[in-house]
Amino acid sequence: MEELKNKNTEPSKFMKWFKRVGWAGLIFFTVKGLVWLAIFYFGADALQSCF
């Protein structure tokens, strides 16, 4: 019974990662993802206009 109690009070892996990386890391990875989406979107459009 005590094992379940301790297991529920431990922070999740995501929360441990988030505390380590912080807001700066979250913003960095969000912007990085948006930049890649823009590259693929506009890159595909540029390739299509070439043919």
Residue frames relative to the residue before (quaternion, step in Angstrom):
aa qw qx qy qz dx dy dz
M 1.0000 0.0000 0.0000 0.0000 0.00 0.00 0.00
E 0.6643 0.5123 -0.3059 0.4502 3.57 0.97 -0.83
E 0.5983 0.5678 -0.3612 0.4349 3.59 1.11 -0.63
L 0.6506 0.5073 -0.3163 0.4683 3.58 0.98 -0.80
K 0.6346 0.5401 -0.3229 0.4487 3.55 1.01 -0.80
N 0.6810 0.4752 -0.2798 0.4817 3.58 0.94 -0.88
K 0.6389 0.5421 -0.3265 0.4374 3.56 1.01 -0.77
N 0.6835 0.4915 -0.2863 0.4574 3.59 0.96 -0.80
T 0.6917 0.4761 -0.2903 0.4589 3.59 1.08 -0.55
E 0.5495 0.6038 -0.4043 0.4124 3.61 1.22 -0.25
P 0.4686 -0.6658 0.4869 0.3164 3.62 -0.95 0.77
S 0.5525 -0.6233 0.4416 0.3335 3.55 -1.12 0.66
K 0.6701 -0.4911 0.3675 0.4180 3.57 -1.28 0.27
F 0.6281 0.5414 -0.3349 0.4476 3.56 1.06 -0.76
M 0.6747 0.4897 -0.3042 0.4609 3.58 0.91 -0.87
K 0.6156 0.5251 -0.3489 0.4728 3.60 1.05 -0.68
W 0.6612 0.4963 -0.2999 0.4760 3.59 0.95 -0.89
F 0.6660 0.5164 -0.3048 0.4437 3.57 0.91 -0.93
K 0.6516 0.5003 -0.3200 0.4719 3.60 0.97 -0.77
R 0.6578 0.5095 -0.3106 0.4597 3.57 1.03 -0.72
V 0.7373 0.4086 -0.2264 0.4881 3.58 0.86 -0.94
G 0.2514 -0.8160 0.4851 0.1886 3.56 0.98 -0.84
W 0.7580 -0.3890 0.2840 0.4399 3.51 -1.38 -0.10
A 0.6203 0.5554 -0.3554 0.4248 3.59 0.98 -0.76
G 0.6640 0.4979 -0.3012 0.4695 3.58 0.96 -0.81
L 0.6379 0.5237 -0.3267 0.4605 3.56 1.00 -0.80
I 0.6652 0.4859 -0.2994 0.4815 3.59 0.92 -0.88
F 0.6336 0.5432 -0.3313 0.4402 3.60 0.95 -0.86
F 0.7213 0.4404 -0.2637 0.4650 3.58 0.75 -1.01
T 0.6097 0.5368 -0.3558 0.4621 3.61 1.10 -0.57
V 0.6740 0.4786 -0.2921 0.4810 3.57 0.89 -0.92
K 0.6242 0.5426 -0.3334 0.4525 3.56 1.00 -0.81
G 0.6633 0.5013 -0.3006 0.4674 3.58 0.94 -0.85
L 0.6583 0.5015 -0.3111 0.4673 3.58 0.97 -0.82
V 0.6252 0.5277 -0.3390 0.4645 3.59 1.04 -0.73
W 0.6599 0.4975 -0.3166 0.4657 3.60 0.91 -0.83
L 0.6306 0.5191 -0.3406 0.4657 3.59 1.00 -0.74
A 0.6527 0.5047 -0.3141 0.4696 3.59 0.97 -0.81
I 0.6328 0.5284 -0.3342 0.4568 3.59 0.98 -0.80
F 0.6843 0.4709 -0.2948 0.4724 3.60 0.88 -0.89
Y 0.6608 0.5157 -0.3167 0.4440 3.60 0.95 -0.83
F 0.7472 0.3864 -0.2232 0.4925 3.57 0.76 -1.03
G 0.5992 0.5612 -0.3548 0.4473 3.57 1.15 -0.54
A 0.6534 0.4954 -0.3063 0.4837 3.57 0.99 -0.84
D 0.6372 0.5192 -0.3255 0.4674 3.58 1.03 -0.76
A 0.6588 0.5013 -0.3103 0.4674 3.59 0.96 -0.83
L 0.6547 0.5006 -0.3162 0.4699 3.62 0.98 -0.77
Q 0.6514 0.5205 -0.3242 0.4469 3.59 0.98 -0.76
S 0.6683 0.4946 -0.3092 0.4617 3.59 1.02 -0.70
C 0.5903 0.5804 -0.3692 0.4224 3.61 1.19 -0.34
F 0.7274 0.4296 -0.2427 0.4769 3.58 1.07 -0.66
